[in-house]
């Protein structure tokens, strides 16, 4: 028996959410709807400009693990936080949510715990401004054999490739997991991340067991239209998943293909939609569900999280799956 059903490795980021209209975004020079990395000084300025702040443990992979914890899987998270107020809040919150935060907060050092200032527009779009802080120092020394090597499924965050040490941590974790008989996969994170690391990501699509991306990420990866990109990806990868922002989700594994319809709803807050889609899909993947069922689970989890503020589910996802006859 493995110690963990799913282990994630990624940036441990405290999400700080605030509502803001388009004129505020323009005034602050914030590009709507995407994630931008910011330096410490700008991060502090944006934090100070936020009103009615809501604070929650975040980071893409950590949000996915929270969804998997909601679904009752045993999960662990490999991340790095500072031994400061935000770092302790983060580690304690992950543990309270049922996910082992496997590395102790780091004492000493100058970099604080990472945080992302997320401005949510009236239309539900989120504009993320992330100061990576100590997360940028996540390295192979943070990856233990007892965790990555004891995972049935490992979930990796494409953003880790933005730092050489993160890339080393990522590669070590994937090797430990797969050498021990587990399955490892990646979320492509965003089109700009794909652009920065296209050669590495093309190799990973071939090396890893599953890859999750949205339409723009797949098109960026193969530098072509979606149909051609997915055709190429299906030849390269074990399992591929493509979400299309309110349109059908496409999943392919060898000769097996599933097209899952999406019920379009107006989001209250789109933060976490992709993260919770991944949680639903990975729950199906880890428990041996068909591609169609795993895709439907992903869509239900995504629909739940965009119906309220925040990037983590509030409803019982298992109950939602049961009501649809999926479990």
C-alpha positions as a Markdown table, in Angstrom:
| # | Residue | x | y | z |
|---|---|---|---|---|
| 1 | Unk | 0.0 | 0.0 | 0.0 |
| 2 | Unk | 1.2 | 3.5 | -0.9 |
| 3 | Unk | 1.2 | 6.2 | 1.8 |
| 4 | Unk | -0.7 | 8.6 | -0.4 |
| 5 | Unk | -3.2 | 8.3 | -3.2 |
| 6 | Unk | -2.3 | 11.7 | -4.7 |
| 7 | Unk | 0.8 | 13.9 | -3.9 |
| 8 | Unk | 1.1 | 17.3 | -5.4 |
| 9 | Unk | 4.2 | 19.4 | -5.8 |
| 10 | Unk | 3.9 | 23.1 | -6.5 |
| 11 | Unk | 4.1 | 26.7 | -5.2 |
| 12 | Unk | 2.7 | 27.2 | -1.7 |
| 13 | Unk | 0.9 | 30.5 | -2.2 |
| 14 | Unk | -1.4 | 32.3 | 0.2 |
| 15 | Unk | -4.3 | 33.7 | -1.9 |
| 16 | Unk | -5.5 | 37.1 | -1.0 |
| 17 | Unk | -8.8 | 37.9 | -2.8 |
| 18 | Unk | -10.6 | 41.2 | -3.3 |
| 19 | Unk | -13.3 | 42.4 | -5.7 |
| 20 | Unk | -12.3 | 45.1 | -8.3 |
| 21 | Unk | -13.9 | 46.6 | -11.4 |
| 22 | Unk | -12.1 | 47.0 | -14.7 |
| 23 | Unk | -11.4 | 50.7 | -14.1 |
| 24 | Unk | -9.4 | 49.7 | -11.0 |
| 25 | Unk | -7.5 | 47.2 | -12.9 |
| 26 | Unk | -6.6 | 49.8 | -15.6 |
| 27 | Unk | -5.6 | 52.3 | -12.9 |
| 28 | Unk | -3.3 | 49.7 | -11.3 |
| 29 | Unk | -1.8 | 48.5 | -14.6 |
| 30 | Unk | -3.2 | 45.0 | -14.0 |
| 31 | Unk | -3.7 | 42.8 | -17.1 |
| 32 | Unk | -7.2 | 41.3 | -16.7 |
| 33 | Unk | -7.7 | 37.5 | -16.5 |
| 34 | Unk | -4.1 | 36.3 | -16.4 |
| 35 | Unk | -1.4 | 35.4 | -13.8 |
| 36 | Unk | 1.5 | 37.9 | -13.6 |
| 37 | Unk | 4.6 | 37.5 | -11.5 |
| 38 | Unk | 5.4 | 40.6 | -9.5 |
| 39 | Unk | 8.3 | 41.7 | -7.4 |
| 40 | Unk | 8.1 | 42.2 | -3.6 |
| 41 | Unk | 7.6 | 46.0 | -3.7 |
| 42 | Unk | 4.7 | 45.8 | -6.3 |
| 43 | Unk | 3.2 | 42.9 | -4.3 |
| 44 | Unk | 3.2 | 45.0 | -1.2 |
| 45 | Unk | 1.7 | 48.0 | -3.0 |
| 46 | Unk | -1.1 | 45.9 | -4.5 |
| 47 | Unk | -1.8 | 44.2 | -1.2 |
| 48 | Unk | -2.2 | 47.6 | 0.4 |
| 49 | Unk | -4.7 | 48.7 | -2.3 |
| 50 | Unk | -7.0 | 45.8 | -1.7 |
| 51 | Unk | -10.3 | 46.2 | 0.1 |
| 52 | Unk | -12.3 | 43.6 | 2.1 |
| 53 | Unk | -9.5 | 41.1 | 1.7 |
| 54 | Unk | -10.2 | 37.3 | 2.0 |
| 55 | Unk | -7.2 | 35.1 | 2.8 |
| 56 | Unk | -6.9 | 31.4 | 1.9 |
| 57 | Unk | -4.2 | 28.9 | 1.3 |
| 58 | Unk | -3.8 | 28.7 | -2.4 |
| 59 | Unk | -1.5 | 27.8 | -5.3 |
| 60 | Unk | -2.8 | 25.8 | -8.2 |
| 61 | Unk | -1.8 | 22.3 | -7.1 |
| 62 | Unk | -2.6 | 22.9 | -3.4 |
| 63 | Unk | -6.2 | 24.0 | -4.5 |
| 64 | Unk | -6.5 | 20.7 | -6.4 |
| 65 | Unk | -5.3 | 18.7 | -3.4 |
| 66 | Unk | -8.0 | 20.5 | -1.3 |
| 67 | Unk | -10.6 | 19.3 | -3.7 |
| 68 | Unk | -9.2 | 15.7 | -3.5 |
| 69 | Unk | -9.3 | 16.0 | 0.3 |
| 70 | Unk | -12.9 | 17.0 | 0.1 |
| 71 | Unk | -13.4 | 13.8 | -1.9 |
| 72 | Unk | -11.8 | 11.7 | 0.8 |
| 73 | Unk | -8.5 | 10.8 | -0.8 |
| 74 | Unk | -5.3 | 10.7 | 1.2 |
| 75 | Unk | -3.1 | 13.5 | -0.1 |
| 76 | Unk | 0.2 | 15.1 | 0.6 |
| 77 | Unk | 1.7 | 18.4 | -0.6 |
| 78 | Unk | 5.4 | 19.2 | -1.3 |
| 79 | Unk | 5.9 | 22.9 | -1.0 |
| 80 | Unk | 8.0 | 25.5 | 0.8 |
| 81 | Unk | 6.8 | 28.3 | 3.2 |
| 82 | Unk | 8.6 | 30.6 | 5.5 |
| 83 | Unk | 8.2 | 30.3 | 9.3 |
| 84 | Unk | 6.2 | 33.5 | 9.4 |
| 85 | Unk | 2.6 | 34.3 | 10.1 |
| 86 | Unk | 1.4 | 33.5 | 6.5 |
| 87 | Unk | 3.6 | 30.4 | 6.3 |
| 88 | Unk | 2.2 | 29.0 | 9.6 |
| 89 | Unk | -1.3 | 29.9 | 8.5 |
| 90 | Unk | -0.7 | 28.0 | 5.2 |
| 91 | Unk | 0.7 | 24.8 | 6.7 |
| 92 | Unk | -2.0 | 24.7 | 9.4 |
| 93 | Unk | -4.8 | 25.3 | 6.9 |
| 94 | Unk | -3.6 | 22.5 | 4.6 |
| 95 | Unk | -3.4 | 20.1 | 7.5 |
| 96 | Unk | -6.9 | 21.2 | 8.7 |
| 97 | Unk | -8.2 | 20.4 | 5.2 |
| 98 | Unk | -6.8 | 16.9 | 5.3 |
| 99 | Unk | -3.6 | 17.3 | 3.2 |
| 100 | Unk | -0.3 | 16.5 | 4.8 |
| 101 | Unk | 2.0 | 19.6 | 4.4 |
| 102 | Unk | 5.1 | 17.4 | 4.4 |
| 103 | Unk | 7.9 | 20.1 | 4.8 |
| 104 | Unk | 8.2 | 22.2 | 8.0 |
| 105 | Unk | 8.1 | 26.0 | 7.6 |
| 106 | Unk | 11.6 | 27.2 | 7.0 |
| 107 | Unk | 13.1 | 29.3 | 9.8 |
| 108 | Unk | 15.7 | 32.0 | 8.9 |
| 109 | Unk | 16.3 | 33.3 | 5.4 |
| 110 | Unk | 15.1 | 36.6 | 4.0 |
| 111 | Unk | 12.3 | 35.6 | 1.6 |
| 112 | Unk | 8.7 | 35.6 | 3.1 |
| 113 | Unk | 5.9 | 33.2 | 2.3 |
| 114 | Unk | 4.5 | 33.5 | -1.2 |
| 115 | Unk | 1.3 | 35.4 | -1.8 |
| 116 | Unk | -1.0 | 36.1 | -4.8 |
| 117 | Unk | -3.1 | 39.2 | -4.9 |
| 118 | Unk | -6.2 | 38.1 | -6.8 |
| 119 | Unk | -8.6 | 40.8 | -8.1 |
| 120 | Unk | -12.1 | 39.4 | -9.0 |
| 121 | Unk | -14.1 | 41.3 | -11.6 |
| 122 | Unk | -17.9 | 41.6 | -11.6 |
| 123 | Unk | -17.9 | 39.1 | -14.5 |
| 124 | Unk | -16.1 | 36.5 | -12.3 |
| 125 | Unk | -12.7 | 36.9 | -14.2 |
| 126 | Unk | -9.7 | 36.8 | -11.9 |
| 127 | Unk | -6.5 | 38.7 | -12.4 |
| 128 | Unk | -3.7 | 37.2 | -10.4 |
| 129 | Unk | -0.5 | 39.1 | -9.2 |
| 130 | Unk | 1.8 | 36.6 | -7.6 |
| 131 | Unk | 4.9 | 37.3 | -5.5 |
| 132 | Unk | 6.7 | 34.0 | -5.3 |
| 133 | Unk | 8.9 | 34.7 | -2.3 |
| 134 | Unk | 10.2 | 31.5 | -0.7 |
| 135 | Unk | 8.3 | 29.2 | -3.1 |
| 136 | Unk | 11.0 | 30.2 | -5.7 |
| 137 | Unk | 13.5 | 28.3 | -3.6 |
| 138 | Unk | 11.6 | 24.9 | -3.7 |
| 139 | Unk | 14.3 | 22.4 | -4.7 |
| 140 | Unk | 15.2 | 18.7 | -5.0 |
| 141 | Unk | 16.1 | 18.7 | -1.3 |
| 142 | Unk | 12.5 | 19.4 | -0.5 |
| 143 | Unk | 11.4 | 16.1 | -2.2 |
| 144 | Unk | 11.7 | 13.1 | 0.0 |
| 145 | Unk | 11.7 | 9.5 | -1.1 |
| 146 | Unk | 9.0 | 8.7 | 1.6 |
| 147 | Unk | 6.6 | 11.1 | 0.0 |
| 148 | Unk | 7.1 | 11.2 | -3.8 |
| 149 | Unk | 8.1 | 7.5 | -3.9 |
| 150 | Unk | 5.0 | 6.6 | -1.9 |
| 151 | Unk | 2.4 | 8.3 | -4.2 |
| 152 | Unk | 0.0 | 6.3 | -6.4 |
| 153 | Unk | -0.5 | 9.5 | -8.4 |
| 154 | Unk | 1.8 | 12.6 | -8.6 |
| 155 | Unk | 0.5 | 15.9 | -9.8 |
| 156 | Unk | 3.0 | 18.6 | -10.9 |
| 157 | Unk | 2.6 | 22.3 | -11.6 |
| 158 | Unk | 4.0 | 23.7 | -14.8 |
| 159 | Unk | 4.9 | 27.0 | -13.1 |
| 160 | Unk | 7.7 | 25.1 | -11.2 |
| 161 | Unk | 9.7 | 25.2 | -14.4 |
| 162 | Unk | 10.2 | 29.0 | -14.1 |
| 163 | Unk | 13.0 | 28.3 | -11.6 |
| 164 | Unk | 15.9 | 25.9 | -12.1 |
| 165 | Unk | 15.6 | 24.5 | -8.6 |
| 166 | Unk | 11.9 | 24.0 | -9.1 |
| 167 | Unk | 12.6 | 22.1 | -12.3 |
| 168 | Unk | 15.0 | 19.8 | -10.4 |
| 169 | Unk | 12.4 | 19.2 | -7.7 |
| 170 | Unk | 9.9 | 18.4 | -10.3 |
| 171 | Unk | 12.1 | 15.9 | -12.2 |
| 172 | Unk | 13.2 | 14.2 | -9.0 |
| 173 | Unk | 9.6 | 13.8 | -7.7 |
| 174 | Unk | 8.4 | 12.4 | -11.1 |
| 175 | Unk | 11.3 | 9.9 | -11.2 |
| 176 | Unk | 10.8 | 8.7 | -7.6 |
| 177 | Unk | 7.1 | 8.2 | -8.2 |
| 178 | Unk | 7.3 | 6.4 | -11.5 |
| 179 | Unk | 10.3 | 4.2 | -10.5 |
| 180 | Unk | 8.1 | 3.0 | -7.6 |
| 181 | Unk | 5.2 | 2.1 | -9.9 |
| 182 | Unk | 3.2 | 5.3 | -9.5 |
| 183 | Unk | 1.8 | 7.6 | -12.2 |
| 184 | Unk | 3.0 | 11.2 | -12.7 |
| 185 | Unk | 1.4 | 14.0 | -14.7 |
| 186 | Unk | 1.4 | 17.8 | -15.1 |
| 187 | Unk | -0.9 | 20.7 | -15.5 |
| 188 | Unk | 0.4 | 23.1 | -18.2 |
| 189 | Unk | -0.5 | 26.1 | -16.0 |
| 190 | Unk | -0.9 | 28.9 | -18.6 |
| 191 | Unk | -0.1 | 29.6 | -22.3 |
| 192 | Unk | 2.8 | 32.0 | -21.3 |
| 193 | Unk | 4.3 | 29.3 | -19.1 |
| 194 | Unk | 4.0 | 26.9 | -22.0 |
| 195 | Unk | 5.7 | 29.4 | -24.3 |
| 196 | Unk | 8.6 | 29.8 | -21.8 |
| 197 | Unk | 9.2 | 26.1 | -21.5 |
| 198 | Unk | 7.9 | 24.6 | -24.8 |
| 199 | Unk | 10.8 | 22.2 | -25.4 |
| 200 | Unk | 10.7 | 20.8 | -21.9 |
| 201 | Unk | 6.9 | 20.5 | -21.9 |
| 202 | Unk | 6.9 | 18.7 | -25.2 |
| 203 | Unk | 9.3 | 16.2 | -23.7 |
| 204 | Unk | 7.2 | 15.8 | -20.6 |
| 205 | Unk | 4.1 | 15.1 | -22.6 |
| 206 | Unk | 6.0 | 12.1 | -24.0 |
| 207 | Unk | 7.5 | 11.1 | -20.6 |
| 208 | Unk | 4.6 | 11.5 | -18.2 |
| 209 | Unk | 1.4 | 9.5 | -17.8 |
| 210 | Unk | -1.1 | 12.3 | -18.1 |
| 211 | Unk | -1.2 | 16.0 | -19.1 |
| 212 | Unk | -4.0 | 18.5 | -18.4 |
| 213 | Unk | -4.3 | 21.7 | -20.3 |
| 214 | Unk | -6.8 | 24.2 | -21.7 |
| 215 | Unk | -7.3 | 25.0 | -25.4 |
| 216 | Unk | -4.8 | 27.9 | -25.4 |
| 217 | Unk | -2.1 | 25.9 | -23.6 |
| 218 | Unk | -2.4 | 23.0 | -26.1 |
| 219 | Unk | -2.3 | 25.4 | -29.1 |
| 220 | Unk | 0.7 | 27.1 | -27.6 |
| 221 | Unk | 2.5 | 23.8 | -26.9 |
| 222 | Unk | 2.2 | 22.6 | -30.5 |
| 223 | Unk | 2.0 | 26.1 | -32.2 |
| 224 | Unk | -1.0 | 25.1 | -34.2 |
| 225 | Unk | -4.8 | 24.9 | -34.1 |
| 226 | Unk | -6.6 | 22.8 | -31.4 |
| 227 | Unk | -7.5 | 19.9 | -33.6 |
| 228 | Unk | -4.0 | 19.4 | -34.9 |
| 229 | Unk | -2.5 | 20.0 | -31.4 |
| 230 | Unk | -4.7 | 17.3 | -29.8 |
| 231 | Unk | -4.0 | 14.9 | -32.6 |
| 232 | Unk | -0.2 | 15.3 | -32.0 |
| 233 | Unk | -0.7 | 15.2 | -28.2 |
| 234 | Unk | -2.6 | 11.9 | -28.4 |
| 235 | Unk | 0.3 | 10.3 | -30.3 |
| 236 | Unk | 2.8 | 11.6 | -27.7 |
| 237 | Unk | 1.1 | 11.2 | -24.4 |
| 238 | Unk | -0.5 | 8.5 | -22.2 |
| 239 | Unk | -3.6 | 10.4 | -21.3 |
| 240 | Unk | -4.5 | 14.0 | -22.4 |
| 241 | Unk | -7.2 | 16.3 | -21.1 |
| 242 | Unk | -8.3 | 19.5 | -22.8 |
| 243 | Unk | -10.7 | 22.0 | -21.2 |
| 244 | Unk | -12.3 | 24.7 | -23.3 |
| 245 | Unk | -13.8 | 27.4 | -21.1 |
| 246 | Unk | -17.5 | 26.6 | -21.1 |
| 247 | Unk | -17.3 | 24.2 | -24.0 |
| 248 | Unk | -17.0 | 20.4 | -24.3 |
| 249 | Unk | -14.0 | 18.8 | -22.5 |
| 250 | Unk | -11.9 | 16.4 | -24.7 |
| 251 | Unk | -10.1 | 13.4 | -23.1 |
| 252 | Unk | -7.9 | 11.0 | -25.0 |
| 253 | Unk | -6.1 | 7.8 | -23.9 |
| 254 | Unk | -4.8 | 5.7 | -26.8 |
| 255 | Unk | -7.8 | 4.7 | -28.9 |
| 256 | Unk | -10.2 | 5.7 | -26.1 |
| 257 | Unk | -11.7 | 9.2 | -26.5 |
| 258 | Unk | -14.4 | 11.0 | -24.5 |
| 259 | Unk | -16.1 | 14.3 | -25.2 |
| 260 | Unk | -17.8 | 15.6 | -22.1 |
| 261 | Unk | -20.5 | 18.4 | -22.5 |
| 262 | Unk | -20.3 | 21.4 | -20.1 |
| 263 | Unk | -23.3 | 23.2 | -18.7 |
| 264 | Unk | -22.4 | 26.8 | -19.0 |
| 265 | Unk | -23.1 | 28.9 | -15.9 |
| 266 | Unk | -22.2 | 32.5 | -15.1 |
| 267 | Unk | -19.3 | 32.4 | -12.6 |
| 268 | Unk | -19.4 | 34.2 | -9.3 |
| 269 | Unk | -15.6 | 33.8 | -9.2 |
| 270 | Unk | -13.7 | 31.8 | -11.8 |
| 271 | Unk | -10.7 | 31.4 | -9.4 |
| 272 | Unk | -9.9 | 27.7 | -9.1 |
| 273 | Unk | -12.0 | 26.5 | -12.0 |
| 274 | Unk | -9.1 | 24.7 | -13.6 |
| 275 | Unk | -7.7 | 23.5 | -10.2 |
| 276 | Unk | -11.0 | 21.9 | -9.2 |
| 277 | Unk | -11.5 | 20.4 | -12.7 |
| 278 | Unk | -8.2 | 18.7 | -12.1 |
| 279 | Unk | -9.4 | 17.5 | -8.7 |
| 280 | Unk | -12.5 | 15.9 | -10.1 |
| 281 | Unk | -10.5 | 14.4 | -13.0 |
| 282 | Unk | -7.7 | 13.1 | -10.8 |
| 283 | Unk | -10.3 | 11.5 | -8.4 |
| 284 | Unk | -11.6 | 9.6 | -11.3 |
| 285 | Unk | -8.1 | 8.8 | -12.6 |
| 286 | Unk | -6.9 | 7.6 | -9.2 |
| 287 | Unk | -10.0 | 5.4 | -8.6 |
| 288 | Unk | -9.9 | 3.7 | -12.0 |
| 289 | Unk | -12.9 | 5.5 | -13.6 |
| 290 | Unk | -13.4 | 5.7 | -17.3 |
| 291 | Unk | -12.3 | 8.8 | -19.2 |
| 292 | Unk | -15.9 | 9.9 | -19.6 |
| 293 | Unk | -16.7 | 9.6 | -15.9 |
| 294 | Unk | -13.4 | 11.2 | -14.9 |
| 295 | Unk | -14.2 | 14.1 | -17.2 |
| 296 | Unk | -17.7 | 14.5 | -15.9 |
| 297 | Unk | -16.3 | 14.6 | -12.3 |
| 298 | Unk | -14.0 | 17.3 | -13.3 |
| 299 | Unk | -16.8 | 19.4 | -14.8 |
| 300 | Unk | -19.0 | 19.0 | -11.7 |
| 301 | Unk | -16.1 | 20.1 | -9.4 |
| 302 | Unk | -15.3 | 23.1 | -11.6 |
| 303 | Unk | -19.0 | 24.2 | -11.7 |
| 304 | Unk | -19.2 | 24.0 | -7.9 |
| 305 | Unk | -16.2 | 26.2 | -7.2 |
| 306 | Unk | -17.1 | 28.9 | -9.7 |
| 307 | Unk | -20.5 | 29.3 | -8.0 |
| 308 | Unk | -19.0 | 31.1 | -5.0 |
| 309 | Unk | -16.0 | 33.2 | -4.0 |
| 310 | Unk | -12.7 | 31.3 | -3.4 |
| 311 | Unk | -10.7 | 28.6 | -5.1 |
| 312 | Unk | -11.7 | 25.6 | -3.0 |
| 313 | Unk | -15.0 | 23.6 | -2.9 |
| 314 | Unk | -17.6 | 24.3 | -0.3 |
| 315 | Unk | -20.1 | 21.6 | -1.1 |
| 316 | Unk | -19.6 | 17.8 | -0.6 |
| 317 | Unk | -18.2 | 16.8 | -4.0 |
| 318 | Unk | -18.8 | 13.1 | -3.4 |
| 319 | Unk | -22.5 | 13.8 | -2.8 |
| 320 | Unk | -22.6 | 15.8 | -6.1 |
| 321 | Unk | -21.0 | 12.9 | -7.9 |
| 322 | Unk | -23.5 | 10.4 | -6.3 |
| 323 | Unk | -26.4 | 12.6 | -7.4 |
| 324 | Unk | -25.2 | 12.3 | -11.0 |
| 325 | Unk | -24.7 | 8.5 | -10.7 |
| 326 | Unk | -20.9 | 8.7 | -11.1 |
| 327 | Unk | -20.1 | 6.8 | -7.9 |
